[in-house]
């Protein structure tokens, strides 16, 4: 089963950027996370294929369209 999106807080947990949902929530609320170059404070923000999430100068690209949740780091 494939999905068209993944929520920001889930993405942070799946990529091990956040150790828990609470950790992801705090990171997002404190302004540490940006999506496509803009600060994002909504933990439920839907991420789509090729969106770029940046935390602490590390960028992660979302890949969902090929049926696998693959992450590229920059």
FIFI-549245 format. One record per residue (C-alpha): residue number from 0; x, y, z. Coordinates in steps of 0.1 Angstrom, whole numbers, plus 2048, in hexadecimal, padded with zeros to 3 digits. Example, Ala and Ser with C-alpha at 12.3 -4.5 7.8 and 13.67 -1.06 7.14 Angstrom:
2
FIDO    n    u    v    w
FIDO    0  87B  7D3  84E
FIDO    1  889  7F5  847
This chain:
74
FIDO    n    u    v    w
FIDO    0  800  800  800
FIDO    1  80E  822  7F7
FIDO    2  805  844  804
FIDO    3  805  866  7F3
FIDO    4  813  877  812
FIDO    5  823  873  834
FIDO    6  81D  88B  851
FIDO    7  83B  89F  85D
FIDO    8  83C  891  880
FIDO    9  83B  86D  872
FIDO   10  856  875  859
FIDO   11  86D  882  875
FIDO   12  868  862  888
FIDO   13  86C  84B  86A
FIDO   14  88D  85C  861
FIDO   15  899  85A  886
FIDO   16  89D  880  887
FIDO   17  885  87F  8A5
FIDO   18  886  863  8BE
FIDO   19  861  865  8C6
FIDO   20  841  877  8BD
FIDO   21  845  88F  8DA
FIDO   22  869  897  8CE
FIDO   23  85C  89D  8AB
FIDO   24  841  8B4  8B8
FIDO   25  85A  8C9  8CC
FIDO   26  872  8CC  8AF
FIDO   27  856  8D8  898
FIDO   28  846  8F0  8B2
FIDO   29  868  900  8BA
FIDO   30  86E  909  895
FIDO   31  88B  8F1  88F
FIDO   32  87A  8E1  870
FIDO   33  875  8EF  84E
FIDO   34  863  8E1  830
FIDO   35  86E  8EC  80D
FIDO   36  881  909  81C
FIDO   37  865  916  833
FIDO   38  862  912  858
FIDO   39  846  8FA  861
FIDO   40  835  8F8  883
FIDO   41  819  8E0  87A
FIDO   42  821  8BD  884
FIDO   43  805  8AF  86D
FIDO   44  813  8C0  84E
FIDO   45  80F  8A8  831
FIDO   46  830  8A1  81F
FIDO   47  82F  896  7FB
FIDO   48  848  886  7E3
FIDO   49  867  89C  7DF
FIDO   50  85F  8B3  7FC
FIDO   51  87F  8BD  80E
FIDO   52  880  8BD  835
FIDO   53  89D  8CF  846
FIDO   54  8A7  8CB  86A
FIDO   55  8C8  8D8  878
FIDO   56  8D6  8DF  855
FIDO   57  8CF  8BB  84A
FIDO   58  8B6  8B8  82D
FIDO   59  8A1  899  827
FIDO   60  88E  894  807
FIDO   61  86E  880  808
FIDO   62  869  865  7ED
FIDO   63  846  855  7ED
FIDO   64  83C  852  7C9
FIDO   65  84E  831  7C1
FIDO   66  83B  81E  7DC
FIDO   67  857  81F  7F6
FIDO   68  85E  838  810
FIDO   69  882  841  808
FIDO   70  895  85E  817
FIDO   71  8B3  870  807
FIDO   72  8CA  886  81D
FIDO   73  8DC  8A4  810
